[in-house]
Each structure stands twice: as C-alpha cells, then as structure tokens.
Amino acid sequence: MKEELKTGSTHSFSTLLPNLVGTDQSSSALSKFKPALECRTGALHQLYYDPNIENKNLAQKWLMQAQVSPQAWQFCWALLSPDKVPEIQYFGASALHTKISRYWGDIPTEQYDSLKSQLFAQIARFASGSKIVLTRLCVALASLALNMMPEAWPGAVTEMVRVFQEEGGGVDGRARCLALLELLTVLPEEFQTSRLPQYRKGQVRGALGSEWVAVSPLLQQLLRQADSPGLVKARVLKCLSSWVLLDVPLNESEGLVEDCFTALGDPELFDAAVEAIVNAISQPDSQRYVNTLLKLVPQVLQLQEQLREAVQNGDMETSHGICRIAIALGENHSRALLEQVEHWQGFLALVNMIMFCTGIPGHYPVNETTSSLTLTFWYTLQDDIMSFEAEKQAVYLQVYRPVYFQLVDVLLHKAQFPADEEYASWSSDEKEQFRIYRVDISDTLMYVYEMLGAELLSNLYDKLGRLLTSSDQSTSWQHTEALLYGFQSIAETIDVNYSDVIPGLIGLIPRISITNVQLADTVMFTIGALAEWLADHPVMLSSVLPLVLQALGNPDLSISSVSTLKKICRECKYDLPPYATNIVAVSQEVLIKQIHKTSQCMWLMQALGFLLSALPVEEILRNLHSLITPYIQQLEKLSEETPNPSNKLAIIHILGLLSNLFTTLDITKQDEESGDNQPPVKSAPPQTGPNPVVVVLQQVFALIQNVLSKWLNDSQVVEAVCAIFEKSVKTLLHEFAPMVSQLSEMLGQMYSTIPQASALDLTRQMVHIFASETDHFPPIRALFELVTSVTLSIFQQGPRDHPDIVDSFMQLQAQALKRKPDLFLSENLDVKAVFHCGVLSLKFPEAPTVKSTCLFFTELLPHCADVPPVAQVVQEDGKLLLQAVLEAIGGQSSRSVMDQFAEVLFSLNKHCFSLLTVWLKEALQSPGFPSTRVSEEQKDTFSQQVLRERVNKRRVKDIVKEFTLMCRGLHGTEYAADY
C-alpha cells in the first residue's frame, strides 16, 4: 500500500475505506457521470469550458458530491497527474483537503504515514509547477498535520523544515524554499479555520507554539541573507504574519520584527512588512512584554521622516502603512506605555505622530484614507487616562488635555467640506463615505467632551465668535460650518443646559451668512440639537424660529428644517402659542406646494400635532379646520373617482398626513419631567369639551367609510385607514371613548367583507383599552365575537395563505385573555374552535406567527381555573396541544422559537400538571416520536426533567434546548454550539 501511495496510483485508496464505497447516494450521483468518471476529467472540462450554463450547474453539483464521496480517495491522485491542466489538478488537491479536513475519522491509523509521504512527494513535484495547486496541496498537508499533532506526528513542523531542506528530487533549492514557506504559511491559517474540537484546539495550539523554535531561525536566516531574492523575503514576511497570529510571544519574535522595520525601506517588501509588524504588535498577549514594546517605540518614531516624505509625494500607500504601524502600537498598548512614566516623552512623541496621521492632508476618502483609522486610538487613550486613580489621572490630564484640544482642532479641520467645485466632482459613494466619516468625527468629539468639559464649548464659541465678527473676507463657509458641526455634535447627546456659552451661540447664529446648502443644513441641525435648551430659555426662540420657518421653503433643506421644527414643537410647545399662527401658515404653504417628500410631510404633521396640543380647544379646532380642510376636500373628490394607482397614492398620502397629525395631538399630556407630587413646570392649559381629534374624526367618519367602500380590496388603503384610528386610540386612550361604538361597527363590517390583518391589529388595540370598561364592553364584545367567527371560517377554508391574519388573530386572542377573560365566557364564542386553530397555527413555518400562537396558549392555560370553557377544552383536547409542541421540539419548527414552545410546556406543567403527566407518557411512548434520533431512555429523562420544573422557567428552556438538539442529531456538534 505504501508503495502504491508513492507512485500516485489511481487505486491507491481503493482498499482504504471499503465500508464506505458504494453508498446509495454517492453511487447514484456518480452513476450520472459514469463516462466522466471513466475519463476522470470530463465533468471538470464541462464545468470550466462548456458554454451551456445548465451543463455547468449540473457538473458543479456532481463534482461537489464527488468531492465528498468515498471514491474521491481513488480519483484525486489521478487528477494530479502531470498531463492534466492546472484547473483539474486544483480540483484533485481540493478533494484531498476536503477528505482530510472533514472525514478524518474515516482514515485508518496505519495509513497516516503513507498519506503524509504521498503529500510530501506531490508538494515537491508541484514546487516548480502551478502555484494554486501547490497552495492547495500545502493546505491538505497542513490539515493532515493538525489532525495528527501532537501524538501521531510529534515535531511535525521540524520534519517539514528538514524534508524541504534536503537536496534531491530534481527540484531546485529556490523552488523548495518557496514551497516550504508556503506550507509554513498555510499551517497557522488552516489552524484558525479548522473544525477541531475545542479540547483538541488547545492541544494543537500548544504543539504549534513549541515548534516556533524550528520556524524562527529559518525565517531570520532568509530575511538577513544578502542574496535572498525579493520574492523569498516577501514570502518570509507573509509567513511571519501568519505565525504571530498564533500568539507567538512578542519577545520571541522581537528580532524578526526588527528585521521587518528594516524591510520597510524596500518598496517591494513594504506591504508585507507592514502586515507582519501590525499583526505581531496587535496580539493581545504582547502587552506583557513591556521591554520589547519600549524598544519598538523609537523604531516607529524613526519612520516619521519616511512618513512625511510619502505625504509630500502623495504616496498614499506608504503613508497609510506607516500610520497603521503607529496606530497599532498606540491603540493596543496605550495603558502599558502610559504606565512607563520614565518613558513618557517617547510615548507622547508616538501620540503626536498619531496626531499627524489624524490630520494627514487631503479630504477623506478622496485624497486620503488613513485618518479614520486613528479615531479608535483617541477613544482608547482617553479611557486609559480616565481609568487611573485621581492623583495619577491629574498628572496625565496635565500632559494630555492640550493634546486633546489640538485633536479637536484637527478633527474639525478634517470635517470641513472641500471647495464647492471639488465636492461637486465627487461620486455619490465618496459623498456617502465622507458623511459617515463626519458622523465618526462627531462621535469622537462627543466623547472628548467628557475629558475637556465646558472649556471645550468655550473654546469653540470663542473661535466662532472671532470668525463671525472678523472683517477678513477670505474666511470660508467651510470653517464656520465645521465649528457649528462641533457644537451640534456635543449638544445632540450632552446636556448643555448649564453651559454659559449657549446664549451667545444662539445670538451668533442669525449673524451667519448662509450661502451654502451644507452650512444651512448644519445651522438647522444645530438649532435642533439645542431644542431642549430653548425650552428652558424660551426668550431665545424669537432669534432662531424665523430661520427655521424660512428654511422650510427650501427643498434642499427638507430633512434638516422639518426635523428641527419637529424637535422645537415637541420640546417647546408650551412656549409656542405666540408663534403658532405663523408656524401653521408657513407649514400649510409648504405642504400645499408639495415642497417636501412624503416622509418629511409626515414629520411636519407630527410637529403641528405637538404645536396644537398646547393651544386652547377652540384654537386647536380653528387651526385644524384651516389645516385639514383642503385635504378633506381632496379626499372627497378622490373617493368619487374610479380607483386607479394614481389616486390610490394620493389617498394613502392624505390618510398618512391625518395619522401623523393625530399621533402627536394630545391635549391631556403634561410635562413628563414634573415631580410626582409637584405641579408641572409647564402644562397644557385646562381644556373643556370633546377632544378635538374626536371631533374631527366624527366629522370625517362618513367620508372614510365612503373611501373604504371603494378600496376595501386594497390592503394598503385599509392599512392606512386603520392607522388613523390606531394612532388616535394610542394617543387619546380613554379620550377616544365617544368613537368606540361606531368604529367597532365599521371594523366589523370591514373585516366581514374582506378580512385583513390591519383590522385585527386595530381591534386588539380597542380590546386593550376599552374591554374592561362597562360602558364599552358590549360593542367591544360584539366586535371580538364577529372577527373571531370570520377568522374561524378562514381556518376552515385553509389559513396557509394568510400567515399575517393568523399572526394578528393570535395576538388578538392573547390580548383578550389578558385584558378581559370574560370574553371567553360568551356563548357566541367557539372556544374549542379557537383552541384548535391555535394548535394548527403552531405548525406554521413563519416564526412571528408561531411566537404569537405560543403567547396565546401561555395566556390561555392559566385560565383553566377561572374560565369553564377554557378548562373544558384543555381537558378534552390538551393532548393535541402537547403533541404539537413535542412535534415542534422534535424538529418540525425552527430552533429560533424553542424558547416560546418551552414557555407553553412550562405553562402546561404549572396549570395542568396531572393531565400533563398522563399526556407526556402517552405521547412519548409512540415509537419514533417526536424523532427517530432519540431513545426511549432519552425521552423518559426529558419527561422527568420537565415534570420536575414547575417554578424555574429558565431551566425548562434549557431542557427543551438540549432535547431539541438530540432530536435533530445536533447535540454536541460545533454547529449547535455556534447557533
């Protein structure tokens, strides 16, 4: 057998795995391509060269099956023969790797050495051949080594080095050297992606670590050899990059890392050297080797001249690489280096070098791509400084606060927009990357504020003040915009209410000459960020509100102006009555002119809802009349037209505007910040009479019914109608009471004609709020009974086409049980049918539907004690529910919903213990149920574990999780652990 392996015979593994050859699936697959198998390469030729895509797909499918079949051991060596083209040889090598890495257990122990020898021979042969085939063979041998280490192949790496250093085989030394480097490079990479069990990974990592002594001298010798070709040195650096990822101690790779710094001077080796250095110093364990890190600091600092030259010459690749090295050292080891107090000047110099990288000239991402890499370093350094005890922290702050003030200047400079002509030439992708970059800068500034505090705002304010009061005409709008952007970044998330510079800033804003869209946007967003401050200083509203209202008319400022007005109306609504007429008039004008896109129109309506909430009822009604009359008239006109796509969009738009207005128009809400026993600081004026929203809804109710009559078949229109009432109910709560009866009637008619999920969702909302109120119980009960009856008829016809209706129906039933279980006492409600629909719904493939159904049952089962119809149906048919739950756990449902099924099981155990004991025994005694993969003993254990847990729901979830893995054949697998 060993001789056969060495010769590469096509039958070398014909007797290796006799028990696996000829399994049905593989035989079937291979028989389809018997002619191809006979010529060994037909399928590959078909895959690579056949122009017919169907033939290609068929060939690919067959080849994937063939690769994992037992026969692969027979044909892979034949495919590697010298007369084959590289694509075919590559497939042979890949098949070998697949067999070794995935089916290691199938290889008899006595064949290990033969397989190893054959792979060595093939690698030697391909050392001067195709690179892609060589790499694949190296990966196969690496996989073999990992599976054999450490017991079956001790000193594997040492042997690899020895074998390839020996003369012979007709292969020249340079080719053997490159093949050895390729093998050593892929070995750690294969380890990182291998499927070894966790305990084996630890053993193999240890074995590989001990073999570094065989690799290190070889790499050092090749790097320092004056006559080593550039290609060899590049491969050495790549090999080093690969090995240091195995947590090679930094002090043991110190000499090689120094050699990498030398290699940075060679343009051909530069990229590989950067990668090796960055990988070496980025390993978490390397922070233990402080002395080595301290030696690296001056080596990194020595690169500054090379960095400056690269920047001056526009050599982005070199500057990027050097910056990566500086950042890797600073970011990974800032705390360790900070603690070396006697070396503080060296670390400060490194920080300043990184500052240079942050401020590298050019606009990101067009002229430079490096500065964004540095932002995490500044977070890390600040965290490390602030984590020291107070006394030590004070010393570091003295050194580094000036650095962070400088950082703010650098970041605001980098955040500046380019000249208008240049920005116009950027692609949309570049503009989007720049926008994201500015968001990252914004986050950094917000974080830096924690260190610099109020002094940072004062610093920004002074600069902005000097800029706006300067007579210098050369000042660009970009500079002003960047400073404002800095303010906005901080004010958006930090409480600036106590800052003494904000009044001055509000005073400066009207002095800004806005001649540019980007500047105008930032002005708007800055005002929006200060909305909470304006609520505490309403006298300043008159300075900025005119700017916002003016911007509303500019479509280019749509998002910023509308969102800012919405923030002001939300935060300052009780101070806005003097401005209300003007705000409504301007808003109406821009809405009529259709200046804004749909989403901004909706925001604007929400803003007006906030605004109107603070007015007296008669003023609300007057403004509402003025605001929505044009839309009501338009809706009346549209309702008379024959339905078509154009007027459908118009109807949905108008209904959306009304929904969003009613979402925020709440005259009962008071300031949430007032204390429990204290009068609110600001509140709505006392209101009398019916709620304005209810008044309007009652006025337009007939019109909405008319629209529905024409569009009842269209789910989007029905959804838009339901949204108006659902949002109104959520906002008004019990204030909606006058509408309950007529809305219940309309909902029943809608759902009876054409059932839609949105009607069920609105019914659920009504049940939630009004089912417990005596006055409203009759219409709510009638509606609930009607939609239940209609939905049950859907189940009779076949519910699979309506998972959304089933989902909403189950949520409605759960809500009814939670809020008013009396609904299940009604003679008109078929509780048994609802229960059976629930059991059927548990078997749906859609996870949301299953979750809603499980919720229904967890709400239903506790009422066995107090709702006789529920007790009766559970007594009679509870076993069906248990069987459905066990089927799901057995593999019929996704593992993502097992927690929900566990809750149903827990609820059954808690509320129907004696019944569950019997049902479990009966259900689990059926052979092969709920899975053929679990034994009687495992089922019995599962049953006992479940019945024991009547208090600990978390434990039941764990029991179900373990049992479902057994049922699916996944218990103990890597796949199960990763899920």
Buried (B, 14 or more C-beta within 10 A) or exposed (E): BEEBBBEBBBEBBBEBBEEBBEEEEBEEBBEBBEEBBEEBBBBBBBBBEBEEEEBBEBBEBBBEBBBBBBBBBBBBBBBBBEEBEEBBBBBBBBBBBBBBBEBBEBBEEEBBBBBBBBBBBBBBBBBBBBEBBBBBBBBBBBBBBBBBBBEBBEBBBBBBBEBBEEEEBEBEEBBBBBBBBBBBBBBBBBBEEBEBEEEBBEBBBEBBBBBBEBBBEBBBEBBEEEEBEEBBBBBBBBBBBBBBBBBBBBBBBBBBBBBBBEBBEEEEBBBBBBBBBBBBBBBEEBBEBBEBBBBBBEBBBEBBEBBEEBBEEEBBEBBBBBBBBBBBBBBBBBBBBBEBEEBBEBBBBBBBBBBBBBBBBBBBBBEBBBBBBBBBBBBBBBBBBEEBEEEBEEEBBEBBBEBBBBBBBBBBBBBBBBEBEEBEEBEEEBBEBBEEBBEBBBBBBBBBBEBBEEEBBBBBBEBBBEBBEEEEEEEBBBBBBBBBBBBBBBBBEBEBEEBEBBBBBBEBBEEBEBEBEBBBBBBBBBBBBBBBBBBBBBEBBEBBBBBBBBBBBBBEBBBBBBBBBBBBBBBBBBBBBEBBEEBBEBBBEBBEEEBBEEEBBBBBBBBBBBBBBBBBBEBBBBBBBEBBEEBBEBBEEBBEEEBEEEBBEBBBBBBBBBBBBBBBBBBEBBBEEEEEEEEEEBEBEEBEEEBBBBBBBEEBBEEBBBBBEBBBEBBBBBBBBBBBBBBBBBBBBEBBBBBBBBBBBBBBBBBBBEBBBBBBBBBBBBBBBBBEEEEBBEBBBBBBBBBBBBBBEBBEEEBEEBBBBBBBBBBBBBBBBBBBBBBBBBEEBBBEBBBBBBBBBBBBEBBBBBBBBBBBBBBBBBBBEEBEBBBBBBEEBBBBBBBBBBBBBBBBBEBEBBBBBBBBBBBBBBBBEEBBBEBBEEBBEEEEBBBEBBEEEBBBBBBEBBBEBEEEBEBBBBBBBBBBBBBBBBBEEEEBEEE
